[in-house]
Amino acid sequence: MIANRSRAAALLLVMVSLAVATSGCVTEEPKPDVSLDQAALTNTQLGLEYMRQGDLRSAQEKIEKALDQDPRTAQVQMAAGFLYDRLGENAKAESHFEQALKYSKNDPDVLNNFAVFLCRKGDKQRGVEYFLQAAQSPLYTTPAAAYTNAGYCALDAGRVADAETYFRQAISYPRGASGALLPLARIYYEQGNNLQARAFLDRYLEVGPVDAGVLWLGYRIERAMGDTARAQEYATRLKDDYATSVETRDLLRAEQGGQ
């Protein structure tokens, strides 16, 4: 099955849709004459920027100040959820995500980000439910991403059939569906449906990045299909580009064993 590390990475990659956008360096404090909600938003932006820089102490200072200024704002509460997740304080993080959801009135971005947290922390059933709510919202601009996330979360829970359904829903959208092609290829390979696995992997190779895991999957699919020429192409590229990878070690072992 897909490695847990790969699934977690896939989920985190979609957790970039922050309700508060920031750019540039952290240089300003809120001015004394601005309203509390504006000050809270500024401190939230500062806190998120500090988080991106890895300065969690300063981030906590700004975000807690924002919470004091205006705790009834989804942006502030979601930033606090991100912060306490990074700090490893899961109960606090979940509480702040819950508040963000309450104040956002089920905003799909908040739903998606809360679902990422839930799936990573083990509450996969609720995580999938929130991903699906986000995907089905007419306000959400990237439903394919939420369906893809739901698929990875379901895979982690051992619900392969559900994962396949969600990944297939993701690829029904013209934009943002590439992330679902590779897990579908892996699912079909593991099920012994190598023709389908090859088709999805070929589609993925047209749009997605290639790494050792992708090449190793391609090699195994082609070996199972009996296409030794294509299998050798994957093997050569894997050994040339990723000589020290775990996948190359597995490939060499397979070749020595005649598999």
C-alpha positions in Angstrom: 0.0 0.0 0.0 1.0 3.6 -0.3 3.5 4.5 2.4 2.1 6.4 5.3 4.9 9.0 4.8 3.7 9.6 1.2 0.1 9.9 2.3 0.9 12.5 5.0 2.9 14.5 2.5 0.1 14.5 0.1 -2.3 15.8 2.7 0.1 18.5 3.8 0.6 19.8 0.3 -3.0 20.7 0.1 -3.0 22.5 3.5 -1.6 25.7 1.9 -5.0 27.5 1.5 -4.7 29.9 4.4 -7.6 32.2 5.0 -5.1 35.0 5.6 -2.6 35.7 2.8 0.8 37.1 3.8 3.8 38.3 1.9 7.1 39.9 2.5 9.0 40.4 5.8 7.6 40.8 9.2 8.2 44.5 10.0 5.0 46.2 11.3 3.0 46.3 14.4 -0.7 47.4 14.3 -1.0 51.1 14.7 -2.8 52.4 17.9 -5.7 54.0 15.9 -6.8 51.0 14.0 -9.9 49.0 15.2 -9.5 45.8 17.2 -10.6 43.6 14.3 -8.1 45.2 12.0 -5.4 44.9 14.6 -6.2 41.2 15.1 -6.0 40.6 11.3 -2.6 42.3 11.2 -1.3 40.3 14.1 -2.6 37.2 12.5 -0.7 38.0 9.3 2.4 38.7 11.4 2.0 35.4 13.3 1.6 33.3 10.1 4.6 34.9 8.6 6.7 34.1 11.7 5.4 30.5 11.4 6.7 30.4 7.8 10.0 31.6 9.0 10.1 28.9 11.8 10.0 31.5 14.6 7.2 29.8 16.6 7.8 31.9 19.8 7.1 35.1 18.0 4.2 33.5 16.0 2.6 32.5 19.3 3.0 36.0 20.7 1.3 37.6 17.7 -1.5 35.0 17.3 -2.4 35.1 21.0 -2.5 38.9 20.8 -4.9 38.5 17.9 -7.0 36.2 19.9 -7.3 38.7 22.7 -8.2 41.4 20.2 -10.9 39.5 18.2 -11.5 35.9 19.0 -14.7 35.7 17.0 -13.0 35.6 13.6 -12.4 32.5 11.6 -9.1 33.7 10.2 -7.7 34.3 13.7 -9.0 31.0 15.1 -7.6 29.0 12.1 -4.2 30.6 12.5 -4.3 29.5 16.1 -5.2 26.0 15.0 -2.1 25.9 12.7 0.1 27.3 15.4 -0.9 24.8 18.1 -0.7 22.0 15.6 2.9 23.0 15.0 3.5 23.2 18.7 2.2 19.7 19.2 -0.7 20.8 21.4 -3.4 18.8 19.7 -6.3 19.5 22.0 -5.7 23.3 21.7 -5.3 23.1 17.9 -8.6 21.1 17.5 -10.4 23.6 19.7 -9.3 26.5 17.6 -10.2 24.7 14.4 -13.6 24.0 15.8 -14.0 27.7 16.6 -12.8 28.6 13.1 -15.5 26.3 11.6 -18.1 27.9 13.8 -17.3 31.5 12.9 -16.8 30.7 9.2 -20.2 29.1 8.8 -18.7 26.0 7.2 -16.3 27.8 4.8 -14.8 25.1 2.6 -11.2 26.3 3.1 -11.7 25.9 6.8 -13.3 22.5 6.4 -10.4 21.3 4.2 -7.7 22.5 6.6 -9.5 21.2 9.7 -9.9 17.8 7.9 -6.2 17.7 7.1 -5.5 18.1 10.8 -8.1 15.4 11.8 -6.7 12.9 9.3 -3.2 13.4 10.5 -4.2 13.0 14.1 -6.2 9.9 13.6 -9.8 11.0 13.4 -10.1 9.8 9.8 -13.9 9.3 9.7 -14.6 12.9 10.6 -11.7 14.1 8.4 -13.2 12.4 5.3 -16.6 13.9 6.2 -15.2 17.4 6.3 -13.2 16.9 3.0 -16.4 15.8 1.3 -18.3 18.8 2.7 -15.6 21.1 1.3 -15.6 19.4 -2.1 -19.3 19.6 -2.4 -19.5 23.3 -1.5 -20.4 25.5 -4.5 -18.0 28.1 -3.0 -15.0 25.8 -3.2 -12.7 26.5 -6.1 -10.6 23.3 -5.9 -13.0 20.4 -5.2 -10.5 18.0 -6.8 -8.0 18.7 -4.0 -10.6 18.0 -1.3 -11.6 14.7 -3.0 -8.0 13.8 -3.3 -7.4 14.5 0.3 -10.5 12.4 1.2 -9.0 9.5 -0.8 -5.7 9.6 1.0 -7.5 9.8 4.4 -9.7 6.8 3.5 -6.6 4.9 2.4 -5.0 5.5 5.7 -8.1 4.1 7.3 -7.9 1.0 5.2 -11.0 1.9 3.2 -9.6 1.2 -0.3 -12.9 1.1 -2.1 -13.9 4.4 -0.7 -10.5 5.9 -1.6 -10.9 4.7 -5.1 -14.3 6.4 -5.3 -12.9 9.7 -4.0 -9.9 9.7 -6.3 -12.2 9.0 -9.3 -14.3 11.9 -8.3 -11.2 14.1 -8.2 -10.2 13.2 -11.7 -13.6 14.1 -13.0 -12.6 17.8 -12.6 -10.5 19.4 -15.4 -8.3 21.3 -13.0 -6.3 20.1 -10.0 -6.9 16.3 -10.5 -3.3 15.2 -11.1 -2.8 14.4 -7.5 -5.3 11.5 -7.7 -3.8 9.8 -10.7 -0.8 8.3 -8.9 -2.7 6.7 -6.0 -5.2 5.3 -8.5 -2.3 3.6 -10.4 -1.0 2.2 -7.1 -4.5 0.9 -6.1 -5.0 -0.8 -9.4 -1.5 -2.3 -9.3 -2.1 -3.7 -5.9 -5.4 -5.2 -7.0 -3.7 -6.9 -10.0 -5.5 -4.7 -12.5 -2.2 -3.8 -14.3 -3.8 -2.4 -17.5 -5.7 0.2 -15.5 -2.6 0.8 -13.4 -0.5 1.5 -16.5 -3.2 3.9 -17.9 -3.3 6.0 -14.8 0.4 6.0 -14.4 0.9 7.1 -18.0 -1.6 9.9 -17.4 0.3 10.9 -14.3 3.6 11.0 -16.0 2.3 13.6 -18.4 1.5 16.1 -15.6 3.2 15.1 -12.4 6.8 15.0 -10.9 8.8 11.8 -11.2 10.7 10.3 -8.3 12.1 6.9 -7.4 8.7 5.7 -6.1 7.0 6.5 -9.4 9.7 4.8 -11.5 9.7 1.7 -9.2 5.9 1.5 -9.6 6.2 1.8 -13.4 8.8 -1.0 -13.4 6.6 -3.4 -11.5 3.6 -2.6 -13.6 5.4 -3.3 -16.8 7.0 -6.5 -15.4 3.5 -7.7 -14.5 2.3 -6.8 -18.0 5.1 -8.8 -19.5 6.6 -5.7 -21.3 10.3 -6.2 -20.6 11.3 -3.3 -22.8 9.3 -0.7 -20.9 10.3 -2.3 -17.6 13.9 -1.9 -18.6 13.4 1.8 -19.4 12.0 2.4 -15.9 14.8 0.3 -14.4 17.6 2.2 -16.2 16.2 5.6 -15.3 15.8 4.5 -11.7 19.4 3.3 -11.4 20.7 6.4 -13.2 18.8 9.0 -11.4 18.2 7.5 -7.9 21.2 5.2 -7.5 21.1 5.3 -3.7 17.4 5.1 -3.1 15.5 2.4 -1.3 13.6 1.7 -4.6 16.8 1.1 -6.5 17.9 -1.3 -3.8 14.6 -3.2 -4.2 15.0 -3.1 -8.0 18.5 -4.7 -7.8 17.2 -7.3 -5.4 14.3 -8.1 -7.8 16.7 -8.3 -10.8 19.0 -10.7 -8.9 16.0 -12.9 -8.0 14.8 -12.9 -11.5 11.5 -11.2 -10.6 
